[in-house]
Amino acid sequence: MKIKIIDIGNSKGIRIPKALLEQLGIGNEVTLETSKDSLVIKPCRSERLNWAKAFHEMAKSGEDKLLDEYKPSSWDNEEWEWK
């Protein structure tokens, strides 16, 4: 697909067809990267997108243990209101 670069104020831009954006799952934000002589446009993904699945797998395999021993502080015992 060949498209023209357009002026947008002091910048330049391109118009990306809606069908192409939908096909790639691109919403309102993208990340831009350069690779050799290319500009790479990627959809922004939530960094926590697969955390729930990962935590579930950790629990199944017994890897969901605390790494540090929990020691309640005076704040926990005196000021925090447990409900």
Number of C-alpha atoms within 10 A of each C-alpha: 2 4 8 8 10 11 10 9 7 5 7 9 11 11 9 9 8 9 9 10 13 10 8 10 12 16 11 7 11 13 10 11 11 9 7 6 6 8 10 11 13 14 15 14 13 8 7 8 9 9 11 10 10 12 13 13 13 13 12 10 9 9 11 12 9 7 6 6 7 7 7 8 9 9 9 11 10 8 9 9 8 6 3
